Amino acid sequence: MIHLVKQYSVYFILGIALIILFLLLPEKEKDMHIASMEELESPEELETQSVVPEEIVVDVKGAVQSPGIYITDSNARIHDVIEMAGGLTEDADANQVNFAQRVQDEMVIFVPTKDAAVEIAAGNSFTQADGKIKINYATKEEIETLPGIGPAKAEAIIQYREENGFFQSPEDLLNVSGIGEKTLEKLKDEIQVP
């Protein structure tokens, strides 16, 4: 009988201990959670840290007051960079520029003139009298007539032109996916790059 009482006493003490631990454990976790939250920075500080803009360099060309290289941050838009370049000239064609586009590092921003836009609208400026294709204005179909250029490469040229601005030299075509030195050699005598 004494042995049984001792056994139940041990179970009773263990049960009380477990109940106490159960009641105290959430409090400790709660205290630890509050302490860790206090150690964290405020949401405003966290937001400020996560939105630190990266410094980028862009090349502004064409119909702007002061063409050149400009340093800005990754939150800037084309409108902001054109303002840094003194704004558009009187003969600039603002309809050809996406002012809302976010700028990227090493981006070329080219603002065409209204004369260039008139030539495009007339549809007669993509091929020179000497048969050369104006690569900055040519349609996909016209680009496909060039040696070594199929539909995929023509699309890549147009996409590069839209994302990075007009080509400034034939060598700029090497930046287009799928165009290497051999293809460029074939194209040099067939294209005009202003």
C-alpha positions in Angstrom: 0.0 0.0 0.0 2.8 2.4 0.9 4.5 1.4 -2.3 1.3 2.3 -4.2 1.0 5.7 -2.5 4.7 6.5 -3.4 4.0 5.5 -7.0 0.9 7.8 -7.2 2.8 10.6 -5.5 5.4 10.5 -8.2 2.7 10.5 -10.9 1.0 13.4 -9.2 4.2 15.4 -8.9 5.0 14.7 -12.5 1.5 15.7 -13.6 1.7 19.0 -11.6 5.1 19.7 -13.1 3.7 19.2 -16.6 0.8 21.4 -16.0 3.0 24.2 -14.7 5.4 23.8 -17.7 2.4 23.8 -20.1 1.1 27.1 -18.5 4.5 28.7 -18.5 5.7 27.7 -21.9 3.4 29.9 -23.9 4.4 32.9 -21.7 8.1 32.2 -22.4 7.5 31.9 -26.1 5.4 35.1 -26.0 8.2 36.9 -24.2 10.8 35.7 -26.7 8.6 36.7 -29.6 8.1 40.2 -28.2 11.8 40.6 -27.5 12.7 39.5 -31.1 10.1 42.0 -32.5 11.6 44.8 -30.4 15.0 44.0 -31.8 13.7 44.3 -35.4 13.7 47.7 -37.0 10.4 49.5 -37.6 8.6 48.7 -40.9 9.4 52.1 -42.2 13.1 51.5 -41.7 12.9 48.0 -43.4 11.0 49.5 -46.4 13.6 52.3 -46.7 16.4 49.7 -46.7 14.8 47.5 -49.3 14.2 50.3 -51.8 17.7 51.6 -52.0 18.1 52.6 -55.7 21.0 51.4 -57.7 23.2 53.9 -59.5 23.1 53.5 -63.3 24.6 55.1 -66.3 22.7 55.9 -69.5 23.6 57.4 -72.9 21.2 60.0 -74.2 21.4 60.7 -78.0 19.4 62.5 -80.7 17.1 65.4 -80.4 17.8 66.6 -76.8 19.4 69.8 -75.7 22.6 68.2 -74.2 23.2 64.7 -75.5 25.7 62.7 -73.4 26.3 60.2 -70.6 24.1 60.7 -67.5 24.2 59.0 -64.1 20.9 58.4 -62.4 19.3 55.7 -60.3 17.3 52.6 -61.1 14.0 54.3 -60.1 14.4 57.0 -62.9 12.2 57.0 -66.0 13.2 58.1 -69.5 11.3 61.4 -68.9 13.7 62.1 -65.9 16.8 61.5 -67.9 15.6 63.6 -70.8 15.0 66.4 -68.4 18.6 65.9 -67.1 19.7 66.3 -70.7 18.0 69.7 -70.9 14.8 68.5 -72.5 13.8 67.9 -76.1 14.8 70.1 -79.0 12.2 71.8 -81.1 12.5 69.2 -83.9 12.2 66.2 -81.5 9.4 63.7 -82.2 8.0 63.1 -78.7 5.5 60.6 -80.1 8.4 58.1 -80.7 9.6 58.0 -77.1 8.1 56.1 -74.2 8.7 58.7 -71.4 7.3 56.3 -68.8 9.8 53.5 -69.4 12.1 52.8 -66.5 15.8 53.2 -67.4 18.4 50.4 -67.2 22.1 50.5 -66.8 24.0 51.0 -70.1 20.8 51.9 -71.8 20.8 54.1 -74.9 18.0 56.6 -75.1 17.6 57.9 -78.6 15.1 60.7 -79.4 14.4 60.9 -83.2 13.6 64.1 -85.0 10.2 64.9 -86.7 11.9 64.6 -90.1 12.8 61.0 -89.3 9.2 60.3 -88.2 7.9 61.8 -91.5 10.3 59.6 -93.4 9.0 56.6 -91.5 5.3 57.5 -92.1 6.0 58.0 -95.9 7.3 54.5 -96.0 10.0 55.3 -98.4 13.0 55.8 -96.2 13.8 52.3 -95.2 15.8 51.5 -98.4 18.3 54.0 -99.7 18.7 54.8 -103.4 21.8 52.7 -103.3 19.8 49.8 -102.0 21.0 49.9 -98.4 18.5 49.2 -95.7 18.2 51.8 -92.9 18.4 49.4 -90.1 17.0 51.9 -87.5 13.7 52.3 -89.4 13.3 49.1 -91.4 10.4 46.7 -90.9 10.8 43.1 -90.0 10.2 42.1 -93.6 12.8 44.5 -95.0 15.4 43.3 -92.4 14.7 39.7 -93.5 15.9 40.6 -97.0 19.4 41.1 -95.6 22.0 38.2 -96.0 22.0 35.8 -93.1 18.9 37.3 -91.5 15.8 35.2 -91.0 12.6 35.9 -89.1 14.1 35.2 -85.7 17.1 37.4 -86.2 15.0 40.2 -87.7 12.7 40.1 -84.7 15.8 40.2 -82.4 17.1 43.3 -84.2 13.8 45.1 -83.8 13.4 44.1 -80.2 17.0 45.3 -79.4 16.2 48.6 -81.3 13.0 49.1 -79.3 14.6 48.3 -75.9 18.0 50.1 -76.4 17.4 52.8 -79.0 18.7 53.2 -82.5 22.0 51.6 -83.6 24.8 54.1 -83.7 27.2 52.0 -85.7 27.1 48.6 -87.6 29.2 47.1 -84.7 26.2 47.7 -82.3 24.5 44.8 -84.1 26.9 42.5 -82.3 24.9 43.2 -79.2 21.9 41.5 -80.8 21.4 37.8 -79.8 22.3 35.6 -82.8 24.5 38.0 -84.7 28.2 37.4 -84.7 31.2 38.7 -86.5 30.6 36.7 -89.7 27.0 37.9 -90.0 28.1 41.5 -89.3 30.6 41.3 -92.2 27.8 40.3 -94.6 25.6 43.1 -93.3 28.0 46.0 -93.3 27.7 46.8 -97.0 23.9 46.2 -97.0 22.8 48.5 -94.2 22.9 52.2 -93.3 23.3 53.2 -89.7 23.2 57.0 -89.1 
